[in-house]
Amino acid sequence: MTMIEETEKLKSASESRAEHLADRLVPYTLAGTVLTYLLTRNMTKALSVLMVDFSCALKLAMPVSVLSAIREAGACDIMVKGGKYMEAVADAVTVVFDKTGTLTKATPTVREVIPFEKESADEMLRIAACLEEHFPHSMAKAVVDAAKKKGLEHEEMHSKVRYIVAHGIASEIDGKKVVIGSHHFVFEDEGCVIPEGGQARFDQISPAYSQLYLSVEGRLAAVICIEDPLREEAADVLRSLKTLGIRKLVMMTGDSEKTAAAVAQQVGVDEYYSEVLPEDKARFVEKEKAKGNVVIMVGDGINDSPALSAADVGIAISDGAEIAREIADITIGSDSLKGLLTLRILSSLLMKRIQKNYRMIVGINGGLIAGGVTGLIPPTVSAWLHNGSTLAITLKSMKNLL
């Protein structure tokens, strides 16, 4: 309810322009009335001008158009926090997607645990679950669920857990340093090495899976392969966005280069970036905006929050992290990316309606003023036509766009 109440404050540029134009036109209307009287000495003609004011229609029709579009978006399970965001969606040329939970289903499952030391795969999964239960991410949930299905007990056997956003987790078990997370975190930041004789097996791991790397005392202990299936509609939605005028589609992920490349090829993005940090996503968005591009960021996780905030429009997926939904300007409630297409079409139709309203208001009221000055339309008729046309345009602005 608070968000809905705040919506009116977040006016689109079109609404603001309409209000400013309406305010600026008032003195001209009054001056026109006086000038008409001075030139014609005819009070009837002067009153005919006075009865017609652009301000009414401009100040009523534009906000009603926007609020009606926001209501219609709500009916499509899309919550928009302000009119300016719909205008930005209509103008956007770049869309940046997070991968996990956005282009993928956010229901990842562990497919294989590949141990690199003497411990068994189940033991490695147990240790991973012990750490990952503290990590608010869909990948972590997949590890915990896999351990649960196998009946593996993973009681608190570690010391204090250190959670590094967009990297992974570090802790100690039986006095040994244990880290789990991304390739960048485990191999570059922590300096983990692959045990002797394990390189060939490591190189054969399928890039189709997302990977979590578990290291004990600086040596790779296991690779957890997680299947994170793409949304069935992802490729079609991205192709459709292109036909709707989006020029650049970008995917950014914390996953390895191999995994990112495989997913990027499947969905058909123009650019992709792997092993990125939250600040990298936000920095990319800022660079695109600096080029003069209107940017949409679509994400669902804590890692996406800086970029969602930096973008002209941040769009969150409904089952994402709470902070992402709070920061986002628009939330898609349905579990489908098709909401992006609905939003783009709705926003574009809204801007066309606003431009059409402008033309109708200027045309009708301009004609009424001309008719009043020439004496063709008496004040009562000009007042009736002015108010009637204002009401008609406003009512028409309430009709569904789709």
C-alpha positions as a printed NumPy array, in Angstrom:
array([[  0.   ,   0.   ,   0.   ],
       [  2.871,   2.357,   0.815],
       [  4.407,   1.684,  -2.602],
       [  1.107,   2.41 ,  -4.321],
       [  0.743,   5.658,  -2.375],
       [  4.277,   6.657,  -3.375],
       [  3.552,   5.939,  -7.046],
       [  2.041,   9.376,  -7.658],
       [  5.264,  11.025,  -6.495],
       [  7.305,   9.122,  -9.064],
       [  5.866,  10.934, -12.051],
       [  7.119,  10.162, -15.516],
       [  8.862,  12.889, -17.492],
       [  5.792,  13.055, -19.754],
       [  3.53 ,  13.739, -16.779],
       [  5.893,  16.406, -15.477],
       [  6.121,  18.041, -18.907],
       [  2.328,  18.053, -19.165],
       [  1.983,  19.731, -15.766],
       [  4.629,  22.354, -16.516],
       [  3.129,  23.043, -19.939],
       [ -0.332,  23.381, -18.421],
       [  0.947,  25.854, -15.828],
       [  2.822,  27.876, -18.448],
       [ -0.232,  28.092, -20.701],
       [ -2.496,  29.679, -18.053],
       [ -1.025,  33.21 , -18.406],
       [ -1.264,  32.945, -22.2  ],
       [ -4.935,  31.979, -21.954],
       [ -5.622,  35.001, -19.739],
       [ -3.539,  37.271, -21.988],
       [ -5.378,  35.932, -25.038],
       [ -8.707,  36.734, -23.406],
       [ -7.649,  40.333, -22.672],
       [ -6.106,  40.775, -26.121],
       [ -9.238,  39.456, -27.833],
       [-11.37 ,  41.956, -25.928],
       [ -9.017,  44.856, -26.682],
       [ -8.989,  44.047, -30.39 ],
       [-12.66 ,  43.25 , -30.839],
       [-14.304,  45.053, -27.917],
       [-16.559,  42.002, -27.858],
       [-16.973,  40.411, -24.408],
       [-18.636,  37.306, -25.886],
       [-15.578,  36.53 , -28.021],
       [-13.27 ,  37.198, -25.101],
       [-15.257,  34.841, -22.856],
       [-15.15 ,  32.166, -25.56 ],
       [-11.342,  32.172, -25.253],
       [-11.497,  32.234, -21.447],
       [-13.768,  29.175, -21.382],
       [-11.103,  27.083, -23.129],
       [ -8.049,  26.133, -21.073],
       [ -5.413,  23.555, -22.054],
       [ -4.583,  23.045, -18.376],
       [ -7.583,  20.864, -17.496],
       [ -7.064,  18.179, -20.097],
       [ -3.272,  18.121, -19.744],
       [ -3.379,  17.775, -15.966],
       [ -6.113,  15.135, -15.997],
       [ -5.485,  12.948, -19.025],
       [ -1.728,  12.381, -18.577],
       [ -1.712,  11.116, -14.962],
       [ -4.843,   9.059, -15.615],
       [ -3.117,   7.428, -18.601],
       [ -0.108,   6.475, -16.48 ],
       [ -2.084,   5.261, -13.469],
       [ -4.338,   3.246, -15.741],
       [ -1.279,   1.585, -17.317],
       [  0.131,   0.801, -13.85 ],
       [ -3.224,  -0.722, -12.884],
       [ -3.219,  -2.797, -16.062],
       [  0.339,  -3.953, -15.348],
       [ -0.849,  -5.033, -11.9  ],
       [ -3.588,  -7.101, -13.517],
       [ -0.804,  -8.856, -15.458],
       [  1.005,  -9.6  , -12.161],
       [  3.579,  -6.852, -12.672],
       [  4.022,  -4.308,  -9.89 ],
       [  5.327,  -0.936, -11.077],
       [  6.424,   1.558,  -8.427],
       [  6.057,   4.704, -10.543],
       [  5.148,   6.113, -13.925],
       [  8.707,   7.182, -14.727],
       [  9.782,   3.539, -14.785],
       [  7.246,   2.655, -17.476],
       [  8.559,   5.519, -19.586],
       [ 12.118,   4.253, -19.061],
       [ 11.093,   0.715, -20.089],
       [  9.633,   2.141, -23.307],
       [ 12.885,   4.049, -24.009],
       [ 15.32 ,   1.287, -22.978],
       [ 17.877,   0.004, -25.492],
       [ 20.   ,  -2.226, -23.213],
       [ 18.819,  -5.075, -20.98 ],
       [ 21.248,  -6.724, -18.552],
       [ 20.332, -10.157, -17.169],
       [ 21.675, -12.021, -14.196],
       [ 21.956, -15.75 , -14.968],
       [ 21.141, -17.796, -11.887],
       [ 17.487, -17.522, -10.959],
       [ 16.759, -15.089, -13.788],
       [ 17.607, -16.795, -17.069],
       [ 17.57 , -20.088, -15.186],
       [ 14.74 , -21.55 , -13.132],
       [ 16.129, -20.89 ,  -9.645],
       [ 15.568, -24.585,  -8.864],
       [ 19.088, -25.976,  -9.28 ],
       [ 19.891, -29.573,  -8.321],
       [ 23.155, -31.333,  -7.551],
       [ 23.928, -33.798, -10.352],
       [ 27.388, -35.014,  -9.383],
       [ 30.02 , -34.614,  -6.681],
       [ 33.54 , -35.272,  -7.969],
       [ 36.06 , -35.85 ,  -5.146],
       [ 39.747, -35.104,  -5.721],
       [ 41.111, -36.496,  -2.455],
       [ 40.655, -39.804,  -0.617],
       [ 37.326, -38.84 ,   1.004],
       [ 34.111, -40.096,  -0.609],
       [ 31.68 , -37.989,  -2.638],
       [ 29.104, -38.248,   0.165],
       [ 31.59 , -36.962,   2.732],
       [ 32.399, -33.997,   0.491],
       [ 28.7  , -33.27 ,   0.037],
       [ 28.199, -33.448,   3.815],
       [ 30.946, -30.888,   4.437],
       [ 29.612, -28.636,   1.677],
       [ 26.081, -28.762,   3.104],
       [ 27.404, -27.944,   6.558],
       [ 28.806, -24.694,   5.18 ],
       [ 26.2  , -23.868,   2.563],
       [ 23.245, -23.972,   4.956],
       [ 24.359, -20.481,   6.018],
       [ 24.393, -19.112,   2.474],
       [ 21.222, -17.366,   1.147],
       [ 21.466, -18.529,  -2.456],
       [ 19.661, -21.059,  -4.659],
       [ 22.921, -22.941,  -5.321],
       [ 23.458, -23.327,  -1.577],
       [ 19.928, -24.614,  -1.161],
       [ 20.598, -27.22 ,  -3.867],
       [ 23.596, -28.545,  -1.908],
       [ 21.658, -28.684,   1.374],
       [ 18.699, -30.406,  -0.31 ],
       [ 20.999, -32.981,  -1.944],
       [ 22.553, -33.839,   1.433],
       [ 19.113, -34.108,   2.989],
       [ 17.909, -36.524,   0.293],
       [ 20.922, -38.739,   0.938],
       [ 20.294, -38.615,   4.687],
       [ 23.683, -37.04 ,   5.386],
       [ 23.929, -35.441,   8.827],
       [ 25.76 , -32.129,   8.683],
       [ 25.656, -30.816,  12.234],
       [ 27.621, -27.703,  13.188],
       [ 31.167, -29.061,  13.045],
       [ 32.838, -25.9  ,  11.805],
       [ 34.034, -22.71 ,  13.426],
       [ 32.644, -19.255,  12.614],
       [ 31.487, -18.96 ,   9.017],
       [ 32.714, -16.066,   6.912],
       [ 30.367, -15.293,   4.017],
       [ 31.913, -13.322,   1.15 ],
       [ 29.189, -11.919,  -1.117],
       [ 29.431, -13.193,  -4.718],
       [ 32.444, -15.324,  -3.793],
       [ 31.631, -18.074,  -1.315],
       [ 32.182, -19.211,   2.256],
       [ 35.279, -19.701,   4.376],
       [ 35.508, -21.529,   7.702],
       [ 37.492, -24.134,   9.649],
       [ 36.694, -27.789,  10.303],
       [ 38.886, -29.735,  12.747],
       [ 41.429, -26.934,  12.559],
       [ 41.651, -27.098,   8.759],
       [ 40.737, -24.145,   6.571],
       [ 37.808, -24.951,   4.303],
       [ 36.473, -22.724,   1.532],
       [ 33.667, -23.282,  -0.938],
       [ 32.532, -21.043,  -3.768],
       [ 33.309, -19.786,  -7.249],
       [ 36.344, -20.593,  -9.397],
       [ 37.642, -17.051,  -8.924],
       [ 37.306, -17.214,  -5.134],
       [ 38.771, -20.682,  -4.594],
       [ 41.597, -20.692,  -7.14 ],
       [ 42.583, -17.032,  -7.463],
       [ 41.697, -15.386,  -4.175],
       [ 42.452, -18.389,  -1.948],
       [ 45.267, -19.864,  -4.081],
       [ 43.836, -23.389,  -4.117],
       [ 45.71 , -25.997,  -6.183],
       [ 44.497, -29.165,  -7.909],
       [ 45.987, -32.344,  -6.387],
       [ 48.554, -34.219,  -8.441],
       [ 47.009, -36.401, -11.11 ],
       [ 43.666, -34.589, -10.921],
       [ 44.088, -32.067, -13.738],
       [ 42.787, -34.383, -16.478],
       [ 39.661, -35.207, -14.486],
       [ 39.184, -31.504, -13.717],
       [ 39.396, -30.562, -17.404],
       [ 36.747, -33.147, -18.325],
       [ 34.021, -31.63 , -16.118],
       [ 31.069, -30.675, -18.308],
       [ 30.619, -26.902, -18.816],
       [ 26.86 , -27.518, -19.008],
       [ 26.819, -27.575, -15.199],
       [ 27.437, -24.747, -12.777],
       [ 30.259, -25.646, -10.419],
       [ 31.01 , -25.116,  -6.758],
       [ 34.604, -25.743,  -5.711],
       [ 35.415, -27.137,  -2.262],
       [ 38.938, -26.686,  -0.955],
       [ 40.517, -28.047,   2.227],
       [ 43.847, -26.629,   3.37 ],
       [ 44.508, -25.042,  -0.015],
       [ 43.903, -28.209,  -2.053],
       [ 40.858, -28.898,  -4.22 ],
       [ 38.813, -31.494,  -2.365],
       [ 35.747, -31.719,  -4.609],
       [ 33.804, -30.127,  -7.435],
       [ 30.048, -30.079,  -7.004],
       [ 28.289, -30.049, -10.373],
       [ 24.915, -28.34 , -10.233],
       [ 22.339, -28.459, -12.974],
       [ 20.65 , -25.089, -13.241],
       [ 18.218, -25.53 , -16.149],
       [ 17.357, -22.597, -18.369],
       [ 13.831, -21.279, -18.352],
       [ 12.042, -22.776, -21.352],
       [ 10.929, -19.337, -22.491],
       [ 14.307, -17.585, -22.056],
       [ 15.593, -17.799, -25.655],
       [ 12.208, -16.88 , -27.172],
       [ 11.79 , -13.923, -24.81 ],
       [ 15.232, -12.555, -25.663],
       [ 14.547, -12.873, -29.395],
       [ 11.208, -11.1  , -28.944],
       [ 12.856,  -8.27 , -26.998],
       [ 15.045,  -7.672, -30.042],
       [ 11.986,  -7.36 , -32.262],
       [ 10.533,  -4.876, -29.752],
       [ 13.479,  -2.517, -30.184],
       [ 16.035,  -3.628, -27.574],
       [ 19.455,  -3.239, -29.185],
       [ 21.767,  -4.939, -26.676],
       [ 21.155,  -8.018, -24.5  ],
       [ 23.809,  -8.746, -21.88 ],
       [ 24.244, -11.638, -19.425],
       [ 26.382, -11.274, -16.294],
       [ 27.166, -14.157, -13.946],
       [ 29.528, -15.22 , -11.206],
       [ 29.901, -18.596, -12.902],
       [ 33.042, -19.741, -14.728],
       [ 33.831, -18.738, -18.305],
       [ 32.928, -22.198, -19.659],
       [ 29.51 , -22.278, -18.024],
       [ 28.766, -18.661, -18.972],
       [ 29.738, -19.28 , -22.612],
       [ 27.491, -22.354, -22.836],
       [ 24.466, -20.516, -21.422],
       [ 25.089, -17.384, -23.494],
       [ 25.082, -19.442, -26.68 ],
       [ 21.802, -21.125, -25.723],
       [ 19.855, -17.962, -24.894],
       [ 21.341, -15.735, -27.599],
       [ 22.701, -12.705, -25.752],
       [ 24.878, -10.139, -27.533],
       [ 27.476, -10.016, -24.766],
       [ 28.248, -12.011, -21.633],
       [ 30.572, -11.571, -18.675],
       [ 31.656, -14.371, -16.329],
       [ 32.994, -14.41 , -12.761],
       [ 31.682, -10.909, -12.103],
       [ 31.203,  -9.331,  -8.692],
       [ 28.211,  -7.22 ,  -7.599],
       [ 30.219,  -4.035,  -8.139],
       [ 31.172,  -5.209, -11.66 ],
       [ 27.49 ,  -5.463, -12.603],
       [ 26.758,  -1.997, -11.236],
       [ 29.847,  -0.576, -12.968],
       [ 28.748,  -2.007, -16.319],
       [ 25.296,  -0.467, -15.9  ],
       [ 26.834,   2.931, -15.117],
       [ 29.065,   2.725, -18.205],
       [ 26.075,   1.96 , -20.431],
       [ 24.167,   4.899, -18.943],
       [ 27.183,   7.159, -19.522],
       [ 26.921,   6.3  , -23.237],
       [ 23.394,   7.723, -23.213],
       [ 21.647,   4.344, -23.193],
       [ 18.57 ,   3.697, -21.063],
       [ 19.345,   0.483, -19.165],
       [ 17.109,  -2.214, -17.646],
       [ 18.649,  -4.594, -15.116],
       [ 16.843,  -7.895, -14.48 ],
       [ 17.925,  -9.886, -11.425],
       [ 16.812, -11.811,  -8.378],
       [ 19.632, -12.029,  -5.868],
       [ 21.536, -10.067,  -3.247],
       [ 24.428,  -9.881,  -5.726],
       [ 22.194,  -8.057,  -8.213],
       [ 21.02 ,  -5.357,  -5.799],
       [ 23.698,  -2.715,  -6.609],
       [ 23.029,  -3.074, -10.351],
       [ 19.242,  -3.014,  -9.837],
       [ 19.679,   0.252,  -7.97 ],
       [ 22.082,   1.73 , -10.544],
       [ 19.937,   0.949, -13.608],
       [ 17.303,   3.285, -15.04 ],
       [ 14.868,   0.465, -14.309],
       [ 15.571,  -2.415, -11.945],
       [ 13.297,  -5.411, -12.5  ],
       [ 13.16 ,  -8.206,  -9.914],
       [ 11.813, -11.704, -10.342],
       [  9.167, -12.543,  -7.736],
       [ 10.903, -15.499,  -6.069],
       [ 14.194, -13.645,  -5.7  ],
       [ 15.834, -12.237,  -2.58 ],
       [ 13.75 ,  -9.815,  -0.532],
       [ 16.342,  -7.043,  -0.818],
       [ 16.274,  -7.349,  -4.622],
       [ 12.479,  -6.963,  -4.665],
       [ 12.68 ,  -4.011,  -2.286],
       [ 15.299,  -2.172,  -4.35 ],
       [ 13.762,  -2.992,  -7.737],
       [ 11.5  ,  -0.462,  -9.445],
       [  9.342,  -3.18 , -10.996],
       [  8.596,  -6.707,  -9.781],
       [  7.342,  -9.463, -12.069],
       [  5.063, -11.665,  -9.999],
       [  4.689, -14.559, -12.399],
       [  7.391, -17.213, -12.665],
       [  8.09 , -16.376, -16.301],
       [ 10.241, -13.94 , -18.257],
       [  7.302, -13.311, -20.59 ],
       [  6.296, -10.562, -18.192],
       [  9.178,  -8.541, -19.692],
       [  7.49 ,  -8.61 , -23.092],
       [  4.143,  -7.584, -21.603],
       [  5.859,  -4.731, -19.765],
       [  7.707,  -3.493, -22.86 ],
       [  4.572,  -3.583, -25.026],
       [  2.448,  -1.941, -22.328],
       [  5.012,   0.828, -21.781],
       [  5.362,   1.509, -25.517],
       [  1.581,   1.691, -25.938],
       [  1.392,   4.066, -22.956],
       [  3.865,   6.48 , -24.573],
       [  1.912,   6.354, -27.847],
       [ -1.296,   7.123, -25.937],
       [  0.333,  10.088, -24.195],
       [  1.563,  11.521, -27.508],
       [ -1.871,  10.997, -29.067],
       [ -3.494,  12.764, -26.096],
       [ -1.157,  15.717, -26.576],
       [ -2.16 ,  16.05 , -30.209],
       [ -5.888,  15.728, -29.456],
       [ -5.785,  18.266, -26.608],
       [ -3.842,  20.847, -28.609],
       [ -5.943,  20.278, -31.736],
       [ -9.379,  20.42 , -30.084],
       [ -8.653,  23.335, -27.753],
       [ -6.758,  25.258, -30.421],
       [ -9.772,  24.9  , -32.727],
       [-12.161,  26.053, -29.982],
       [-10.073,  29.151, -29.293],
       [ -9.979,  29.992, -32.999],
       [-13.738,  29.485, -33.217],
       [-14.292,  31.75 , -30.216],
       [-12.081,  34.564, -31.525],
       [-13.808,  34.56 , -34.916],
       [-17.215,  34.475, -33.276],
       [-18.202,  31.1  , -34.735],
       [-18.562,  29.479, -31.284],
       [-20.329,  31.22 , -28.363],
       [-18.914,  30.906, -24.805],
       [-21.509,  28.359, -23.64 ],
       [-20.746,  26.041, -26.561],
       [-16.953,  26.434, -26.238],
       [-17.203,  25.667, -22.493],
       [-19.37 ,  22.616, -23.188],
       [-17.089,  21.329, -25.944],
       [-13.943,  21.999, -23.895],
       [-15.161,  20.161, -20.794],
       [-16.804,  17.437, -22.83 ],
       [-13.626,  16.76 , -24.807],
       [-11.553,  16.79 , -21.59 ],
       [-13.86 ,  14.215, -20.042],
       [-13.873,  12.102, -23.209],
       [-10.059,  12.083, -23.484],
       [ -9.692,  11.271, -19.789],
       [-12.204,   8.422, -19.954],
       [-10.506,   7.063, -23.063],
       [ -7.173,   7.177, -21.203],
       [ -8.609,   4.725, -18.666],
       [ -9.182,   2.001, -21.253],
       [ -6.875,  -1.017, -21.282],
       [ -3.891,  -0.648, -23.569],
       [ -3.437,  -4.349, -24.292]])
